[in-house]
Amino acid sequence: MGLSSKLFLLSADDTLHALASTAFMRMLRREEVARVPDFAGQRVRQASIVVEVVDGKPSRMVHWTFSVLDIDADGLLDVERLSAQQFARVDDPFEPAGPAQGNGGPIIDAARRFVARGGSWEPDKRLLRRIEAAALGQVSCPRVRVVR
């Protein structure tokens, strides 16, 4: 038994596009060879799936996250925005557990929640089943075209 990571970008019409992990790592480093012209100038939904592999075959999804990526007009990933959104999803261990008290009652700093919410999404059940089928290799989908 082992684990495998699968990445997908979803176009506006919910078409799944397989994204190689190596290509995504190049996108995170903003390498010139990591442009995705088919998604240039768009906010694109990403599905990141971890599958369990048994006897060399994917058997089930064990973890999934759904993010929104901003691709600039040149086809490069906006890494700064993605980083801010991902950090906003993590609780700050130095922040008090409850809301601060003010003159009018509890004060809640929701800025981080808004940033995190802008960088995530949730598929409906039908789309989640399609993502699962693609992650398990039951259906094929086009690959993301990554160019210089």
N, C-alpha and C positions, 0 to 999 in steps of 0.2 A: 504494500500500500504506500502511496505517496500523494503529494499535492501538486497541482498545476495551476498557474494563473492564466486567466483569459481576459483580454481587454476588447471592448467593443465601443465604437462611436455610433450614435444613432443620428441619421439625417432627419430633417424636419418631417418627412413622411413615415418615420419609424423604421426605415430600412436599417438593418444591422450591418455594420462594416467591421470586420476583424482588424484589430490593430496589434501589430507585433510588439512585444514588450521591449525589445531593443529599440524600435522606432520611438516608442513613448519615452524611453530614457533619453534618447537624443533630443526629443522635443523638450523635455525638462531642462536639458543643458542649453537649449536654444541654439543648437548647432545649425549651421547653414543647410546641412543636408536633411534637415527635419521639418521641411515645410509641407503643409497639407493643403494644397491649392483648392481641392474640392470643397473644403470647409472654410476658406478664407473669408474673413469679415463676419463670422457667425459665432453665436453661442451654441455649443454642441453638447449634447448629453453623452456622458460616458458611463458604461457599465464595467465595473471591475469585479471579476468573479474568480473565486478559488474553488477548484473542483478536486474531489478525491479521486485518485487513480488506483484501480485494482487490476492487476495483471496487464498493465499497459493500456488499459481502457478507462476513460472517464466514467465514473459511476454515479456521482451526485454532487450537487453544489453544497459547499459547507460554509461559505461566507460570501457576501456581496455588498458592495457599496456603489452608490450612484452619485456622480458628480456632474457639474456643469463646467465645461471648459470654454474659455474665451480665446478665439483664434483671430489674430489681427488681419488686416487687409493683405499683408504679405504672406499669410499662411502660417505664421509662427504662433506658438502657444504663449499666452500671457501668464508667465510663470509667477510673477509677483502676485497677481490676483488669485491664482490657484493656491499659492502658499498661504495667503491671508485667510482664504476660506477654509483651508484644511486646519490651520492653527485655531481658527475660531470654533471648530468642532470639538476641540479638546478643552476640558475644564482646567482652569488655572488653579494649581494646588495652593497658591498663596492668596487666593481670593476668599473672603469670608463665605461660609456655607449658605447663609441666609441673606435676605435683602437688608440693606442699610436702613436705618430709621431716620426719618426727617421730621420736620414740623407737621406735615400733613399725613404722616403714616409711612409705610414702607416705600423705599426707593429702589427700583430695580433697574440696573444698567443692562439694557437689552441690545446694545449695539452689536456685541459679538454674535448674539443669536441671529440678528438680521443678516450679518455678513455670512454666517454659516448657512443659513437658509437659502441665500442667493446662489450658493455653490453646490446645492444638492437638489435631488428630485427623487420621486418614487414612481415606479412603473405600475400600471394597473395589472390585474392578475393575468389577463390575456398576453400582455407584452412581456411580463415576467416569465411566462411559460415559453414564449418564443426565445427569450434570452437564454433560458435554461437549455432549451433544445440546441441552440447554437453552441453553448459552452460545453455541452456533452457530445458534440460532434454529430448530432442527429440530423441537422440541417446545415447546409453550407451557406456562407454569406460572402459578399465581395470583400476584398482586403482594402484597407485604407491605402491610398496612393501617397507615398511620402517621397518628395523630390528635393533637389537642390534649388 
